Amino acid sequence: MTLWESRLGATADEVMAFTVSLPFDRRLAADDLTGSRAHVRGLRRAGVLDEDETGILLAALERVEEELAAGTFAFRAEDEDIHTAVERRVTEIAADVGAKLHTGRSRNDQVATDLRLYTRRELLLVARAVIDLQEVLSHRAAEAGDAYLPGYTHLQRAQPVLLAHHLLAHAWALARDVDRLMHTVVRLDVSPLGAGALAGSSLALDPDAVAADLGFAGRFENSLDAVSDRDFVAEALFDLALLGVHLSRIGEELVLWSSEEFGFVTLADAYATGSSMLPQKKNPDVAELARGKAGRLIGHLAGMLATLKGLPLAYNRDLQEDKEPLFDAVDQIGRALVAMTGMLGTAQFDTDRMRAAADGAPAAAVDLAEWLVERGVPFRQAHSIVGSLVRDSLQRGVPLTELVQAHPALGTEALHLLEPGVAVTRRTSPGGAGPGPVAVQTERFGHRIELDRERVAHALDAASAPRSVGGPETPSPGPTGSPGKSQRRRGTGS
């Protein structure tokens, strides 16, 4: 029996097959139970339930949680979604008292609450996994010492840079991802429970108290907006897509670097794959999949925005399409972060090969130009002088060192700039790729990681994540905490 059968009668099987969301939204079971407990306590405060009824409903919800965790919960064909399944089972356990569970609540504000609880927790877990990857990059940067390699623009060798500087470049990009995830959590930290179907309730509900009970920073201001808002899903998908793009960029470099043509890195066997036909092959599949899945994540974002763009207020069934892309994005990013962290942590860098690639005389061309600038030559003229020497060297097959030595504006005094390992030491400006600024950068980045890890840990503690029960076959990254009531979190409303 459907929740609306008294009004519409039986629903066609093909409609149920098309509209059912239980196969994927059962992932929200723990959050649905958390929201239902808070709602029951709110109904008690409102005088809708007495103390005995409240105890009966909370006990029934506890039993449902145990059944879901044990895998003994019996879903039925009429269970359209996880909300219906939970309410149906609570009513079976608590009889007429169970029929009071949904008082003053709609599936519209219910699912919005569940999804915010889920998204808040999972984004924080993703942020924690990003920091784990950052720590590996930071550790590998410290290990690299004075090793250097060519820095590239347009995939052409440009200037030598310390390997540490290159690795930290990726780490700083990931720091922006952590920031974005944290700011999205702040914006979504609003409880929709109490908004009802779209207009609130005539009952004496207290959405502020329920929001505090659930650990939200505040409650909704407008009931229409509360049940129709999926900005937080779009923002989460953007954050995850851009994080995926950053992982893709790391993956692309590892694909190139691990090729025989580059030979800058050797991947650990445990983080590579072989060929079904070619016995000699060692393929960087983790890096390639990180690159490939970025397109999938971008697609989820584009699809969600297309779904939202034409919807009138308030709730529309189109919003059912918010969950699968979000769940998949969380899963894919979670797996990618773990795999990339392991791959980078076990990779072996061939620093001799890197140095050899970076030690070509043309890589110090800008140093020759800046050496002339230090002696009063306007930069454009200095650029022209050195550019002409590089072209002459290539066309005539004459070593650049000979041409520099013979040039009246340069001569023997400038030759030391072309010696191996010299150019990279001349990058002295703040944030640059030389030893001095990289040492400062390394210290600053270490402090940044410490602060971000504290931020995420504090936010996770405040969110008091429930245990994941009745979830999908493919888990999201990392453990999701323990079951039970969410702790009250103090904060300002939105």
Secondary structure, 3 states (H helix, E strand, C coil): CCCCHHHHCCCCHHHHHHHCCHHHHHHHHHHHHHHHHHHHHHHHHCCCCCHHHHHHHHHHHHHHHHHHHHCCCCCCCCCCCHHHHHHHHHHHHHHHHHHHCCCCCCHHHHHHHHHHHHHHHHHHHHHHHHHHHHHHHHHHHHHHCCCEEEEEECCEEEEEEEHHHHHHHHHHHHHHHHHHHHHHHHHHCEECCCCCCCCCCCCCCCHHHHHHHCCCCEECCCHHHHHHCCHHHHHHHHHHHHHHHHHHHHHHHHHHHCCCCCCCEECCHHHCECCCCCCCCCECHHHHHHHHHHHHHHHHHHHHHHHHCCCCCCCCHHHHHHHHHHHHHHHHHHHHHHHHHHHHHHCEECHHHHHHHHCCHHHHHHHHHHHHHHCCCCHHHHHHHHHHHHHHHHHHCCCHHHHHHHCCCCCHHHHHHHCCCCHHHHCCCCCCCCHHHHHHHHHHHHHHHHHHHHHHHHHHHHHCCCCCCCCCCCCCCCCCCCCCCCCCCCCCCC
